[in-house]
Amino acid sequence: MTALHPQFITDTAGEKLVVISLKEYNLLMENLEELEDIKFYDKAKKEDDGKRV
């Protein structure tokens, strides 16, 4: 995984925010989607009863 370079800022209401580049954001989203796919695969494999449609 590529190293992230977040910037931490505080808005006028005192809310803390994190800013990352679009490239880093897209990388995080791709990784999240891959993890979700793995989760669904693991669940399907666990529930597999050996029968196929």
N, C-alpha and C positions, 0 to 999 in steps of 0.2 A: 504494500500500500504506500502511496505517495505521502510524504509528510505534509501536514496541513500547516498553514500560516495564518491562524486566526488573529483578528484585531478585536480587542474588547473596548467597547465604548459605553457611555452612560448617557441616556437621553435626558431631556429637561425635567422629566418627572422622576428621575432617579432610577429608572428601569435599566438594568444591565443588558447589553446586547452583544452579539458576536457577529462579526463580518468576515466572510470568507470569499474567495474569488469564485466566479462562475464555474471555472474548471474544477475547483475543489468541491463545490456543491454538486456538480454533475457526477463526480467520482463517488461521493458519499451516497448519492441516490442509486447509482449502479450497484454499489456494494450492498445497500439495503435490499434492493430487489433480488440480488443473488442470495442473500441470507433468507429472505422470505421463500424463495424457490426451494432452498435446502430444507427449510422447516416443513413445507408442504410435502416434499418428497419423503422425508423421514416419517411424517405422520401417515402417509399413504402406505409406505413400506411396513410400518408397524401394524396397520389395520388390514394388510393383505391376507386374504384367506386362501389364496392359491387359485381361485376361480377367475376366469377371464371372460369378458363379454365377446 
